[in-house]
Amino acid sequence: MMSDFDTSGNGRRVANWSVSNRGPNSLIFSNLRKLIGHSRSLGRTNPTAVSIKENVVAGVVGTGIRPLSLHPDRKIRTLQRDAFDSFADNCDVEGMQNFYGMMTVAAHEFVEAGSCFGRFRERQSADGFNIPLQLQLLEPEQLNTSLQSHKKNKVVNGIEYDRIGRRLAYHMYQGHPGENMGYDGLRTVRISAKNMIHVFRPTRAGQNQGLPVFTQILLKLHDMEETDDSALLSQKLANLFGVYFEDLNADDPGLKLPGQIDNGDGTAVAKLEPGGAQILKAGLKPHTTTPPNVSVQYGEFYKAQMRMVSSAAFSLYHQTTGDLSNINFSSVRAGIIDLKRKIEGIQHNVFVFQFCRPTWRRVMDSAVLNGIIDLPGYIENPWPYLRVKWVPQGREWVDPLKDVNANILQVDNLMKSLSECIRERGQDPDLLLEEIAEEKKYLEELGLSKTEVMQKINPQDETLEEEEKEDAAEKESDALAA
């Protein structure tokens, strides 16, 4: 019977096409450990993988995705901002990074391993923290995926669920199984889901762990590295021998060139190096060889492969390679716009929802319950205090003048608010407008105007005005002379 679809039959073209209809978590259980191992190996040693990883981390997190409270009362917003800033500066259990540095580490884990876990650790008031709460990051290898059940609850890949599919707990090794922790390190600890955050990007319904960003290009990156090493070695070998000499004086085999040694049978052997010369024994006829060389088409082939792996890993070719040749304003703008959509999807659907929102909630809970700040009605209805706009680092404009003018037009025509324009730059509208008001007041106290200050900052403006006047005078004189 003829198949209705090309790939649903058993023809020659699909005869060797292996397929699997296994569920997402079954596939993850069987393959994730090895995928993570290969991915981490490339992330340590492969220059292309390292470049892609740094690009994704810089694009998704940058200097940090920061919270801006949307509470209508500005004083409340200030209280919430101060409380979160206090937590952010002291949140790392090891005391090595702030909240945004930990977010960067989580992004590295997201790229290399597909997931990152965080555990909230409550602290005592005697510990000296203004907000008695800290965060500990855990690698996905620390999840005990061998468990299948806990009491009457189902456990899938180390994550425990209740009867209606809600996450109840995570079963984690006490230490990292890849470290020399001894027996105690491999003891499993059940941690309530309320005290955990899990950052990953599901691509199938019901998937409960993420896959490394490199998953689809692991083999290609490995093969490309070997191919590039082979091309480099071929080019190196192509430069080794320069000239062959036959010693025609059989009675005096002692003729040598500088740097040559006698190998014991009367033949002088030269070191293999570019431009080297080799003297042959009498009676041996030299033959010219064609040394290996890199094909002239290799460069284009390599570029095509780099474009493929870059597009599959949330990066652009020129970002991955640093090659800015053969690009123009239109092409780079189109590429950046398309990449921005993908990066923003990861920012808001993964990091904001899974990493940032739970952290904000726990910080507000801790601040209110410990009497750090007073948020009226929070216990009864916390929602007004949990409305937050998470703002990523502002992106540099491709054409600043055009983008600024476009924002001005949108604000003037009520298509965008001034606050939105400020947030797009990664800034807090409250702080920026307060700073502008303070500067304006200070200038008035000094008896200065904004125009005078800008002329001091940009003295070339006066020079440009003078040059424009001179050009106008020259044009006028030329017109009169004509």
C-alpha positions in Angstrom: 0.0 0.0 0.0 1.3 3.4 -0.9 2.0 5.7 2.1 0.2 9.0 2.3 3.3 10.7 3.6 6.9 10.6 2.4 8.5 9.4 5.6 5.7 7.1 6.9 6.5 4.3 4.4 9.3 1.8 4.3 11.1 3.0 1.1 14.8 3.0 0.4 15.2 6.6 1.6 13.9 5.9 5.1 15.0 2.3 5.4 18.0 3.2 7.7 16.2 6.1 9.5 16.0 5.1 13.1 13.1 6.7 15.0 11.8 6.5 18.6 8.3 7.1 20.0 9.5 7.2 23.6 8.2 9.8 26.0 10.3 12.8 26.8 11.3 11.7 30.3 12.2 8.2 29.2 14.5 9.6 26.6 16.0 12.0 29.2 16.5 9.2 31.7 18.5 7.1 29.2 20.6 9.8 27.6 20.9 12.9 29.7 24.0 11.9 31.7 26.1 11.2 28.6 24.7 14.4 26.8 25.8 16.5 29.7 29.2 14.9 29.8 29.8 15.6 26.2 28.4 19.1 26.4 30.6 20.0 29.4 33.7 18.6 27.6 33.0 20.8 24.6 32.2 23.8 26.9 35.7 23.4 28.5 37.9 22.7 25.4 36.1 23.6 22.2 36.6 27.3 21.2 33.4 27.4 19.2 31.3 26.0 22.0 32.9 28.4 24.5 32.1 31.3 22.2 28.5 30.2 21.8 28.1 29.6 25.5 29.4 33.1 26.3 27.1 34.7 23.7 24.0 33.0 25.0 24.8 33.9 28.6 25.6 37.5 27.7 22.4 37.7 25.7 20.1 36.1 28.2 21.5 37.5 31.4 24.2 40.1 30.7 24.6 42.1 33.9 21.4 40.7 35.3 17.6 40.7 34.9 16.5 43.2 37.5 13.1 43.6 39.2 11.0 46.8 39.1 7.9 46.6 41.4 4.6 47.7 39.7 2.9 48.6 43.0 1.0 51.9 42.5 2.5 53.5 45.7 6.1 54.8 45.0 7.0 54.5 48.7 6.1 50.8 48.7 8.1 50.3 45.5 11.1 51.9 47.2 10.7 49.6 50.2 10.5 46.6 48.0 13.5 47.6 46.0 15.7 48.2 49.0 14.7 44.9 50.6 15.5 42.9 47.4 18.8 44.8 46.9 19.8 43.8 50.5 19.0 40.2 49.7 20.8 40.3 46.3 24.0 41.5 47.9 24.1 38.7 50.5 22.2 35.8 48.9 25.1 33.5 47.9 25.6 30.7 50.5 29.4 30.8 49.7 29.5 34.6 49.8 31.2 34.9 46.4 28.6 36.5 44.2 25.4 38.6 44.3 22.1 37.5 42.9 22.9 38.6 39.4 26.2 36.8 39.4 24.4 33.6 40.5 22.0 34.2 37.6 25.0 34.2 35.3 26.1 30.8 36.7 22.6 29.4 36.3 22.7 30.6 32.6 26.0 28.7 32.1 24.4 25.6 33.6 21.4 26.1 31.4 23.6 26.1 28.2 25.9 23.3 29.2 23.6 21.0 31.1 20.1 22.1 30.2 19.1 22.7 33.8 20.1 24.4 37.0 18.6 24.0 40.5 18.5 26.5 43.3 17.7 25.8 47.0 16.5 28.5 49.4 18.1 28.4 52.8 16.5 30.2 55.7 18.9 31.9 58.1 18.6 32.9 61.8 18.5 36.5 62.9 21.8 35.9 64.7 23.5 35.3 61.3 23.4 39.1 60.7 21.5 39.2 57.4 19.0 42.0 56.9 16.9 39.5 54.9 17.4 36.1 56.5 17.4 34.1 53.3 20.1 32.8 51.0 20.2 30.8 47.7 22.4 27.8 46.9 22.9 26.6 43.3 23.0 22.9 42.5 24.0 21.2 39.3 21.6 18.8 37.6 24.0 15.8 38.1 23.1 16.1 41.8 19.6 15.0 41.2 19.1 11.3 42.0 17.3 10.1 38.9 17.3 6.4 39.9 14.4 6.7 42.3 11.0 5.6 40.9 8.7 6.3 43.9 8.5 7.8 47.4 5.9 6.3 49.7 2.8 6.5 47.5 4.0 9.3 45.3 5.5 8.9 41.8 9.1 10.0 41.2 10.2 10.8 37.7 13.9 11.5 37.1 14.3 12.4 40.8 11.3 14.7 41.0 8.4 13.7 43.2 4.8 14.4 42.2 1.5 14.2 43.9 -1.6 12.5 42.5 -2.7 15.6 40.4 0.8 16.2 38.9 2.1 18.9 41.1 5.8 18.9 42.2 6.2 17.9 45.8 9.9 17.4 46.3 13.3 16.9 44.7 15.5 14.0 45.7 19.1 15.3 45.6 22.4 13.8 46.4 23.9 15.5 49.5 27.1 16.1 47.4 28.0 16.1 43.8 28.4 12.5 42.6 31.4 13.6 40.5 33.3 14.9 43.5 35.3 12.7 45.9 32.7 13.0 48.6 32.7 9.5 50.0 29.6 7.6 51.0 27.9 10.5 52.8 28.0 12.6 49.7 25.9 10.1 47.8 23.2 10.0 50.5 19.9 11.2 49.0 18.1 14.2 50.7 14.4 14.9 50.0 14.0 18.7 49.6 10.5 20.2 49.5 9.6 21.9 46.1 8.7 25.0 48.1 12.4 25.5 48.8 13.6 24.7 45.3 13.7 26.4 41.9 14.4 24.6 38.7 15.5 26.4 35.6 15.1 24.6 32.3 13.4 24.9 28.9 10.8 22.3 28.2 10.1 21.6 24.5 7.7 18.7 25.0 4.5 18.4 27.1 5.3 16.7 30.4 9.1 17.1 30.1 10.6 17.6 33.5 14.3 18.2 32.8 16.1 20.3 30.2 18.6 19.3 27.5 21.9 21.1 26.9 21.7 23.9 24.3 24.5 22.0 22.4 22.4 18.8 22.1 21.7 19.1 18.4 25.2 20.2 17.5 27.4 18.1 19.8 28.6 15.7 17.2 29.0 18.5 14.6 31.1 20.6 16.9 33.3 17.6 17.7 33.7 16.7 14.0 34.4 20.3 13.1 37.1 20.6 15.7 38.8 17.4 14.3 38.4 18.6 10.7 39.9 22.0 11.6 42.8 20.3 13.4 43.4 18.1 10.3 43.4 21.1 8.1 45.8 22.9 10.4 48.1 19.8 10.5 48.0 19.5 6.7 49.0 23.1 6.3 51.8 22.5 8.7 53.1 19.4 6.9 52.9 21.3 3.6 55.6 23.7 4.8 58.1 21.1 6.1 60.4 20.1 3.2 61.9 22.7 0.9 64.8 21.3 -1.2 66.3 17.8 -1.8 70.1 17.3 -2.5 71.8 14.2 -3.9 75.4 13.8 -2.8 77.2 12.8 -6.0 80.6 12.3 -4.1 80.2 8.7 -2.9 83.7 8.7 -1.5 83.1 11.6 0.8 79.7 11.3 2.4 80.6 13.9 5.0 78.9 16.8 3.2 76.3 18.3 5.5 74.2 21.4 5.7 74.0 23.4 8.9 71.8 21.8 11.5 72.0 18.2 10.0 73.2 15.2 11.8 74.5 11.8 10.7 72.1 9.0 11.2 74.8 6.3 11.3 74.7 5.0 7.6 76.3 8.0 6.1 73.1 9.9 5.4 72.8 13.4 6.8 69.3 13.9 8.2 67.8 17.3 8.5 65.2 18.4 11.0 61.7 18.7 9.5 61.0 22.5 9.3 59.8 25.0 6.8 62.5 25.6 4.1 64.6 22.7 5.3 67.1 20.9 3.0 67.8 17.1 2.9 70.9 15.5 1.5 70.4 12.0 0.1 72.9 9.1 -0.2 74.6 8.5 -3.5 72.6 6.3 -5.7 69.3 7.5 -4.4 67.2 9.5 -6.9 65.1 12.2 -5.3 61.5 12.6 -6.3 59.4 15.7 -6.0 56.3 15.2 -3.9 53.1 17.2 -3.7 52.7 18.0 0.0 49.2 18.1 1.4 47.4 21.4 1.4 44.1 22.9 2.5 41.6 23.1 -0.2 40.6 26.6 -1.3 37.0 25.7 -0.8 37.6 24.8 2.9 37.0 28.4 4.1 33.5 28.5 2.6 32.7 25.1 3.8 33.8 26.0 7.3 31.7 29.2 7.2 28.6 27.3 6.2 29.1 24.9 9.1 29.6 27.7 11.6 26.5 29.4 10.4 24.5 26.2 11.0 25.8 25.6 14.5 25.4 29.3 15.4 21.8 29.4 14.3 21.0 26.2 16.2 22.4 27.6 19.5 20.9 31.1 19.8 23.9 32.9 18.3 24.8 34.7 15.1 27.7 33.7 12.9 29.6 37.0 13.4 29.2 36.6 17.2 30.5 33.1 17.3 33.5 33.7 15.0 34.2 37.4 15.4 34.2 37.6 11.6 32.6 41.0 10.6 33.4 40.8 7.0 30.7 40.7 4.3 28.0 42.0 6.6 26.1 45.3 6.3 23.7 47.4 8.4 20.6 45.7 7.0 21.8 42.1 7.4 23.1 42.6 10.9 19.9 44.4 12.0 17.7 41.6 10.5 19.8 39.0 12.3 19.8 40.9 15.6 16.0 41.3 15.5 15.4 37.6 14.9 17.9 36.6 17.6 16.3 39.1 20.0 13.0 37.3 19.8 14.6 34.0 20.6 16.6 35.4 23.5 13.6 37.3 25.0 11.7 34.0 24.9 14.4 32.4 27.1 14.6 35.5 29.3 10.9 35.8 30.2 9.6 32.2 29.7 12.5 30.5 31.5 14.6 32.7 33.7 12.0 35.3 34.8 9.3 32.7 35.4 11.4 29.9 36.9 14.3 31.8 38.6 13.3 35.4 39.3 9.6 35.2 40.2 10.0 32.5 42.9 13.0 34.5 44.4 11.0 37.7 44.6 8.1 35.9 46.3 10.4 34.3 48.9 12.2 37.6 49.6 8.9 39.5 50.1 7.7 36.6 52.4 10.9 36.7 54.4 10.9 40.5 54.7 7.3 40.7 55.9 7.3 37.7 58.2 10.6 38.9 59.9 9.3 42.5 60.2 11.9 44.0 57.9 9.3 46.0 55.9 5.6 46.7 56.4 3.4 45.8 53.4 -0.2 46.4 54.5 -2.5 43.4 53.7 0.3 41.3 52.3 -0.7 38.1 54.3 -4.3 38.3 53.1 -3.6 39.3 49.5 0.0 39.4 48.4 -0.8 39.8 44.7 -0.4 43.7 44.5 3.1 43.3 46.0 4.1 40.5 43.7 3.5 42.3 40.4 7.0 42.9 39.1 8.5 43.9 35.8 11.8 42.1 35.3 14.1 44.2 33.1 17.1 42.7 31.3 20.2 44.6 30.6 19.6 47.3 27.9 20.9 46.5 24.5 23.1 48.9 22.5 21.3 50.4 19.5 22.5 49.5 16.0 21.7 53.1 14.9 21.3 55.2 18.1 20.1 58.4 16.4 17.3 56.6 14.4 16.3 54.5 17.5 16.1 57.6 19.7 14.1 59.5 17.2 11.7 56.5 16.8 11.2 56.4 20.6 10.5 60.1 20.7 7.9 59.8 17.9 6.2 56.8 19.7 6.1 58.7 23.0 4.7 61.8 21.4 2.0 59.8 19.5 1.0 57.9 22.7 2.3 54.6 21.2 4.8 54.0 24.1 5.2 55.4 27.6 8.3 57.1 28.8 8.7 54.5 31.5 8.7 51.7 28.9 11.5 53.5 26.9 13.5 53.8 30.1 13.0 50.1 31.0 14.1 49.1 27.5 17.4 50.6 28.3 17.6 48.4 31.4 17.0 51.3 33.8 14.5 52.0 36.7 12.2 54.8 35.7 11.8 55.9 39.3 15.5 56.1 39.9 16.2 57.8 36.6 13.5 60.5 36.9 14.5 61.2 40.5 18.1 61.6 39.3 17.0 64.0 36.5 14.9 66.0 39.0 17.9 66.3 41.4 20.2 67.4 38.7 17.8 70.0 37.5 17.4 71.4 41.0 21.2 71.4 41.5 21.8 73.3 38.2 19.2 75.9 39.3 21.1 76.3 42.6 24.3 76.9 40.7 22.7 79.3 38.3 23.5 77.1 35.2 21.3 76.0 32.4 21.3 72.6 30.7 22.5 74.2 27.4 25.6 75.7 29.1 26.5 72.4 30.7 26.1 70.5 27.4 28.3 73.0 25.6 31.1 72.4 28.2 30.7 68.6 27.8 30.6 68.8 24.0 32.7 71.9 22.9 32.7 70.6 19.3 29.1 71.8 19.0 30.3 75.4 19.0 33.0 74.5 16.5 30.4 72.9 14.2 28.2 75.9 14.4 31.1 78.2 13.4 32.0 75.8 10.5 28.4 75.8 9.3 28.4 79.6 9.3 31.7 79.7 7.4 30.3 77.2 4.8 27.2 79.3 4.4 29.3 82.5 3.9 31.4 80.7 1.3 28.4 79.5 -0.6 26.9 83.0 -0.6 30.1 84.6 -1.9 30.4 81.9 -4.6 26.8 82.7 -5.6 27.5 86.4 -5.9 30.7 85.9 -7.9 28.7 83.7 -10.3 
